Amino acid sequence: MSKKNTICACCFLLIAGGWHSSVVKAACVEDTVTFNPNQGISWNYGWSHSLPEFPEGCVVTSCTLTIRAQIWYWGYYPYRQDVLCSDTTTFNFSEGFVGSLSTSTHPSSSYFYTRTFQLQADQITWVLNDGSLHVMMVTYGGTYYLDYSTLEICIEPLEDDIVEDCAIDLLDLAFLAERWLYSDCGPGNNWCDNADMDHSGEVNLVDVGRLANQWLINN
């Protein structure tokens, strides 16, 4: 089993006065775990996802778990495989139930099918706490094959959040100061990396005013 992290809207390093700080961009972040698709599994099988920790204040727009699997044999009743999640390695069915793979979602035993589940509010909180989520496939005497599992969470950016880290703070001010009086802002450079907030073509006092206004609103 191998693992990789992919940040859809890439993280970057802010360089201001020699201070480097890694931040999570306000977009979508995903983590994918891959398996050996030729290895049959006939027991309850678990794995873990790990995402970068999100700053406080992030507004989640969606959080999904996508599993690609082949069900070779359903086993005994209820003829399904259940997916559970947890914030620890202990699983509670009522709190951690994500969804089921069934004969309607996986009609042929010869093929892999992809199923995406939307996590519930409490389950999303587990992800936001430390960026991790434990997942388990529960079988009822059946045999299945796993290809990959992807956990994705999307967050909504704050208006005029220059560095897109779900907060209006000193990072945004330092980023704007570094681009102060830039006059070549446009779509090609993403309006001076968001510092030109009113898209006037330059970073000036209007942008400082907008940042100050949002600072008061969000702090």
C-alpha positions as CSV (number, residue, x, y, z in Angstrom):
1,M,0.0,0.0,0.0
2,S,1.4,3.4,-0.9
3,K,0.3,6.9,0.0
4,K,0.5,10.4,-1.5
5,N,-0.7,13.9,-0.6
6,T,-1.9,16.2,-3.3
7,I,-2.8,19.8,-2.7
8,C,-5.1,20.9,-5.5
9,A,-4.4,24.6,-5.0
10,C,-0.8,24.3,-4.1
11,C,0.6,25.5,-0.7
12,F,3.3,28.1,-0.9
13,L,5.9,29.7,1.3
14,L,5.5,33.3,2.4
15,I,8.8,35.1,2.5
16,A,8.6,38.3,4.6
17,G,11.5,39.6,6.6
18,G,13.1,36.2,6.5
19,W,10.1,34.4,8.0
20,H,8.9,31.4,6.1
21,S,5.4,30.0,6.8
22,S,3.6,27.2,5.1
23,V,-0.2,27.8,4.7
24,V,-3.1,25.8,3.4
25,K,-4.7,27.4,0.4
26,A,-8.4,27.9,0.6
27,A,-9.5,25.4,-2.1
28,C,-9.5,21.6,-2.1
29,V,-7.0,19.3,-0.5
30,E,-6.9,15.5,-1.1
31,D,-5.1,12.5,0.2
32,T,-5.0,9.2,-1.7
33,V,-4.1,5.8,-0.4
34,T,-3.5,3.1,-3.1
35,F,-3.7,-0.6,-2.6
36,N,-2.7,-3.8,-4.5
37,P,-5.7,-4.3,-6.8
38,N,-4.8,-8.0,-7.2
39,Q,-4.9,-8.8,-3.6
40,G,-8.2,-10.3,-2.4
41,I,-9.4,-9.3,1.1
42,S,-11.9,-11.3,3.1
43,W,-11.7,-9.6,6.5
44,N,-12.4,-6.2,8.0
45,Y,-9.6,-4.0,6.6
46,G,-8.6,-0.5,7.8
47,W,-6.4,2.3,6.6
48,S,-5.7,6.0,7.4
49,H,-5.8,9.3,5.6
50,S,-3.7,12.3,6.5
51,L,-4.2,15.9,5.3
52,P,-2.5,19.2,6.3
53,E,-4.1,20.7,9.4
54,F,-6.5,23.5,8.6
55,P,-6.4,26.9,10.4
56,E,-9.3,27.8,12.6
57,G,-12.1,29.6,10.8
58,C,-12.1,27.6,7.6
59,V,-15.6,27.1,6.2
60,V,-16.0,23.6,4.8
61,T,-18.0,23.4,1.6
62,S,-17.6,19.6,1.1
63,C,-15.7,16.6,2.4
64,T,-15.9,13.4,0.5
65,L,-14.5,9.9,0.7
66,T,-14.1,8.1,-2.7
67,I,-13.4,4.3,-2.8
68,R,-12.7,2.2,-5.9
69,A,-13.3,-1.4,-5.2
70,Q,-14.3,-4.7,-6.8
71,I,-16.6,-7.0,-4.8
72,W,-15.8,-10.6,-5.9
73,Y,-18.1,-12.3,-3.4
74,W,-20.8,-10.7,-1.2
75,G,-20.8,-13.4,1.4
76,Y,-23.8,-13.9,3.6
77,Y,-26.7,-11.4,4.4
78,P,-27.0,-8.4,4.2
79,Y,-25.0,-8.8,0.9
80,R,-23.1,-5.6,1.2
81,Q,-19.8,-4.1,2.4
82,D,-20.0,-1.2,4.9
83,V,-17.6,1.7,5.1
84,L,-16.9,3.2,8.5
85,C,-14.6,6.1,9.6
86,S,-13.3,7.3,12.9
87,D,-10.9,9.8,14.5
88,T,-9.2,6.9,16.3
89,T,-8.5,3.3,15.5
90,T,-11.6,2.3,17.3
91,F,-14.8,2.3,15.2
92,N,-18.4,3.0,16.3
93,F,-21.0,1.9,13.7
94,S,-23.6,4.6,14.6
95,E,-21.2,7.5,14.6
96,G,-18.8,6.3,12.0
97,F,-21.1,4.9,9.3
98,V,-20.2,6.4,5.9
99,G,-22.1,4.3,3.5
100,S,-22.3,0.9,1.8
101,L,-21.2,-0.9,-1.3
102,S,-24.0,-3.1,-2.6
103,T,-25.2,-5.0,-5.6
104,S,-26.7,-1.8,-6.9
105,T,-23.4,0.1,-6.7
106,H,-21.2,-2.8,-7.8
107,P,-23.4,-5.0,-10.1
108,S,-20.7,-7.1,-11.6
109,S,-18.1,-9.1,-9.7
110,S,-15.7,-8.8,-12.6
111,Y,-15.2,-5.0,-12.5
112,F,-14.0,-2.2,-10.2
113,Y,-16.5,0.5,-9.4
114,T,-16.0,3.9,-7.9
115,R,-18.2,5.2,-5.1
116,T,-18.1,8.7,-3.5
117,F,-19.5,9.3,0.0
118,Q,-20.3,12.7,1.6
119,L,-19.0,12.8,5.2
120,Q,-21.4,13.9,7.9
121,A,-20.8,17.1,10.0
122,D,-19.3,15.2,13.0
123,Q,-17.1,13.2,10.7
124,I,-15.8,16.4,9.0
125,T,-15.0,17.7,12.5
126,W,-12.7,14.8,13.0
127,V,-10.8,15.7,9.8
128,L,-10.5,19.4,10.8
129,N,-9.2,18.5,14.3
130,D,-5.8,17.1,13.1
131,G,-6.2,16.4,9.4
132,S,-6.5,12.6,9.9
133,L,-9.3,10.1,9.3
134,H,-9.3,6.4,9.9
135,V,-11.3,4.2,7.5
136,M,-12.5,0.6,7.7
137,M,-14.2,-1.7,5.2
138,V,-16.5,-4.1,7.0
139,T,-17.3,-7.4,5.2
140,Y,-19.9,-10.0,6.1
141,G,-18.1,-13.1,4.9
142,G,-17.4,-11.6,1.4
143,T,-14.2,-11.1,-0.6
144,Y,-13.3,-7.7,-2.2
145,Y,-10.4,-5.9,-3.9
146,L,-9.4,-2.3,-3.3
147,D,-7.8,0.0,-5.8
148,Y,-7.6,3.3,-4.1
149,S,-9.3,5.5,-1.5
150,T,-9.3,9.3,-1.7
151,L,-10.3,11.8,1.1
152,E,-11.0,15.3,-0.2
153,I,-12.0,18.4,1.7
154,C,-12.9,21.7,0.2
155,I,-13.0,25.0,2.0
156,E,-14.4,28.4,1.2
157,P,-12.0,31.4,1.1
158,L,-12.7,34.6,3.0
159,E,-13.2,37.7,0.9
160,D,-9.8,39.6,0.6
161,D,-7.9,36.8,2.3
162,I,-4.8,37.3,0.3
163,V,-2.9,34.2,1.3
164,E,-6.1,32.1,1.4
165,D,-5.5,30.5,4.8
166,C,-9.0,31.1,6.2
167,A,-7.9,34.2,8.2
168,I,-7.3,37.9,7.8
169,D,-4.1,38.5,9.8
170,L,-0.5,39.5,9.7
171,L,0.3,37.0,7.0
172,D,-1.9,38.9,4.6
173,L,-0.5,42.3,5.7
174,A,3.1,41.0,5.1
175,F,2.2,39.6,1.7
176,L,0.6,42.9,0.7
177,A,3.6,44.9,2.0
178,E,6.0,42.8,0.0
179,R,4.1,43.8,-3.2
180,W,3.5,47.4,-2.2
181,L,3.2,49.7,-5.3
182,Y,3.5,46.9,-7.8
183,S,1.9,48.3,-11.0
184,D,1.9,45.3,-13.3
185,C,-0.9,43.4,-11.8
186,G,-3.2,41.4,-14.0
187,P,-4.8,38.1,-14.8
188,G,-1.4,36.7,-15.8
189,N,0.0,37.0,-12.3
190,N,-3.3,36.5,-10.5
191,W,-3.5,40.3,-9.8
192,C,-0.1,40.3,-8.0
193,D,-0.9,37.1,-6.2
194,N,-4.2,38.5,-4.8
195,A,-2.5,41.6,-3.3
196,D,-4.3,43.8,-5.9
197,M,-7.7,43.2,-4.4
198,D,-9.7,45.6,-6.5
199,H,-8.0,44.6,-9.8
200,S,-6.9,48.2,-10.5
201,G,-3.6,47.0,-11.9
202,E,-1.6,48.1,-8.9
203,V,-1.2,47.5,-5.2
204,N,-2.0,50.8,-3.3
205,L,-3.9,52.4,-0.5
206,V,-7.2,51.0,-1.8
207,D,-6.0,47.5,-1.2
208,V,-4.8,48.4,2.3
209,G,-8.2,49.9,3.1
210,R,-9.9,46.7,2.0
211,L,-7.6,44.6,4.1
212,A,-8.1,46.8,7.1
213,N,-11.9,46.6,6.7
214,Q,-11.9,42.8,6.5
215,W,-9.5,42.7,9.4
216,L,-12.0,44.5,11.6
217,I,-14.8,42.2,10.4
218,N,-13.0,38.9,10.9
219,N,-11.1,39.7,14.1
